[in-house]
Amino acid sequence: MINKKEKMKKVNLAEKLSMFNDHWNPRIIGELNGQHVKVAKLKGEFPWHKHDDEDELFYVVNGSLTIRFRADEKVLESGEFLIVPRGVEHQPYAEEEVSVMLFEPATTINTGNLIEDKHTKIKLDRI
């Protein structure tokens, strides 16, 4: 749990994103109302998955991110976000590296219903 003083520190997204280079490995940068605020760098294709109990917000900081759905896809550019409702199967894809900020409940596992996928991150670093 983060104390009040820690919550009131300003956060520079560019600085946080400069602290790592790997892909598909979200880092926690904040917490509010049981939600984690995370940043990640994405490149390539993530597996199809869904989150049965959580909505998921993808905000594109830099780059372009495609969120594929079984019936269509949405392309997000810098400064845009999309909320994927709980239970909706989706597949994030980035042809080139993209930086994102994620808002989701602290209990959310990045691969949703694919608990044992190679991309699954159970314990996230806090930066």
MOVEN-V109887 format. One line per field, one symbol per residue. ss: DSSP state (2 for helix, 1 for strand, 0 for the rest). psi: psi as a letter, one per 30 degrees, with the letter a starting at -180 (. if undefined). Layout:
ss: ???
psi: ???
This chain:
ss: 0002222000002222200000000011111100111111111110001000000111111101111110001111100011110000011111111111111110000000000000000000010
psi: kkleeefgklkjeeeeffflfllhikkkflkkhgkkklllkkkakllklljefklkkjkjekakkkjklefalkkklkfllkkjlkfkkljkkjelkkklkkklkffkkegcfiehlffkjejkkk.
